[in-house]
Amino acid sequence: MCPISNIAPLELMEMQAQTLYTMNTQQRLTGINEPEGGHAPALFIGMSSAGPLPYYHEQLPLELVHQMGHDVKLPIDIPKLMRRVETFKPVKEIWMGPAYTFREKYDEWNLNVQFIDYNNRFLLKEHFPVLMDRLGVKMPVAAYIIADSAVAVCCSARVSQRGAEASLYTVPAYRGYGYAVETVKCWQYHVQESGRIPLYSTSWDNLPSQQVARKLGLIQFGMDFSITTTS
């Protein structure tokens, strides 16, 4: 596998977009890249040192796509893009946050962290019962175990041929002890063992998640911006 640090930011951004969303042959967004699908944003822009990389929903009229294409430049004019999208459908949500990848491949973590498979998924029962039933589509899954129960979990929110996007959650009573960091280390190791690139993104207002990224020494290769409309 090519070292992550050698992959250009634009390529990483393309990889992330293809991991987050499903697309048609014209690279237009068709849905959320999860088994149950979901409503893709009207507009997703991946911003990196190479410039903005826009993706548009497949239902956006071609004329509107051309208009928005002229507006997709740095710095992003959010109100103007919102007005453009509003001519299509009402705006429901705006998302913005940093996108990271890993500087290195961690191969050590706290001994309390376990790789979760069907043989030990009972460890998820107390705090993560839903994940027990979705284990197959969330692999790899890593968990920090205390008293035979998972208190922090990192799994794959979305997976593509080339990448996997992290999903991280720690039970509130167990936050602040570094359990999340150790759990992510195990997850990213198994992602890389599968031949994929581990990706980690969050929103600008999720400070605990950004702190995890800092403690792991992750590399911010870009920023995600999306506008989602009512379905």
N, C-alpha and C positions, 0 to 999 in steps of 0.2 A: 504494500500500500504506500502511496505517496505520502510523505510527512505532511501533516495538516498545515504546518507553517509555510509550506511551499505552494499551497493552493491559493490562487489569486482571489481577492475579495469578491470580484464579480462572479467568478465560478461558484464560490461559496453561497453567494446570494441566489444564484440560479438554482443551486441544489436545495437551498432552504425553501424557496418558493414551490419547487416541485415536490417537496416533502410535506409542506403544509396543505397544499391544495391539489385537487384533480384538475386536469386541463384537457381541452380537445386538441385536435391536430394543428390548430392555429394558435396554440398556446393561450387560449382564452380560458378563464377560470370557470369551472363547472360545478365545483362543490368543495366541501371540506374533506380532506384525505383521512377519513375514518370509516370504519365498517358501516356505521349508520348514516354516513354522509353528513349533510348539513348545508346551510346557506353560505356560499362563498361571498366575499366582499365584492362590491361593485368595482372597487379599485384597490389594488395592493401595490405599494411602491417599496422596493428594497433599495435603500440608499447606502452606498459605500464610497470609498475613495475614487472609484471608477465612474461615479455619477449615479443618477437614479435609474432604476430598472423597473418599469411599470408593467403590470398585468391587469387586464380588464375582464369583467364578467362577460360571459358569452352572450348574454341578453342585451348588453348595452348596444344601442344603435351605432352603426359604423360612423355616422357623422359626429356623434357625441364623442366617440373614441378619438377621432381626429382632432376635435376641439380640445379635449383634455390632453392630448399628446403635446400640444403647444404650451400647455400650462405646467407640465411635469418637468420642473427644473428646480435647482436649488437656488435660494432657499424656498421651501415649499410654501405656497400661498394656500393655507388650509381653507380660509373662508371662500376663496374663489373656487377651489375644487369642490367644496361642499355645495355651492350654488349650482355648479355643473351637474353634480350627481342628483341634486334635488329635482332637476328637470326630468329625470328618469323615474325615481321613486324617493319617498321620504327617507332621510338619513336616520338610521337607528343607533349607530355606534361609530366612534372613531377610536382607533387603536394606534399607539405609538410607543416604541420601546427599543432597547438595544438588542442586537443579535450577536451571539458569541460562538466561538468554537474553542477547542482545547489546544493548549500549547504543547502538551505532551501526552503520552499514553501512561496513565497511572496503572501500576500493577500491584500496588499494596494499599490496604485500607484497614480500618479497625476490625478486629476479630469478631465483633458483634454483628458485622454486616454479612448477610447471606444472599447468595443468588437464589431467587425463588423460581421453582418449577412446580409441576403438578404433584411431586412427591412431598413437598413441604409447604404447599400453599395454605395449609391450615393455620400457619403463622399470621396470615392476613385477616383471619376471621373476626377478631375483636374490633379493629379500627378500620379495616379496608375490605369489608365483605363484598362490595360490588366488584372490586378488582379480582377477587377469586374466580368469578364467573367470566371475566374478560381477559384472563391471563394470556390466552393464546394470541390475542391481537395487540397486546401491550408489551410483549417481550422485546429485549430482555427486561427483567424486573429485579431490582435489588432492594433490600430492606434492612434497616437497623433493628435488631431484635433485642428486646429486654423482657426477661421473664416469659419466654416463649410467645411473645407477641410483637408484631411489627409496629414500631412507633414512628418511623420515617420511611418513605418509599420513593424510589425514583424508577420510573418506567418510561416506555416510549409512547408519547402522546400520538405521534404520527410517524409512519415509516415509509420510505420509498426505496427504490433499488439502490440508491447511493447514500442516503442519509437517514438519521433518526433524530427526532426532536424530543428533548427531555420533558418529562412531567414530574414535578417534585412536590411532595407534601409531607409536612411533619405535624403530628398531633400537637395541638397547642400547648399542652402541659409539658412537652418535651422539647420545646424550641429554646434556642440559645445555648445549646450544649455542643454544637458542632456535628450533630448526627447527620444532618442533611449533606454536609460536605463529604463525609466518609461514604455515604450511600451513593452519591453521584459518581464518585471515583470507581466504584464497582460497576455501576451501570455503563459508564463510558468504555470501560475495559471490554465488556462483553459486546458492546456495539462495534467496537473496532475489530474484535475477533470475528465478527460476522461479515467483515469486509466493508462496513459502512462508516460514514463520518458522523460523529456525535455532534449535535447542534443544541444550543441552549439559548432561549430568548425569553424576554419578560417585558413588562410594561415599565414606563418611567416612574410610576407611582408605587411600584412593588419594591421597596427598599430592601427588605429581607432577602429577596431573590437576588438582587444586585450584589448584596453582601456575600452571598454564597459564591457568585461568580468571581468576586475579588479574591476571596480566600482560596479559590481553586486556581487563581492566576489565569483565568480565561482571557482569550483575545477577542476584543470587540471588532468584528470585521464590517459591521454596518448597523443600520437602523431600519426597523420595520415601521411602515405606516399603512393603515388601511381604513377605508370607509365602507361600512356595511349598511345596507338599506333594509327596510322592512320587506319581508318576503311577499 
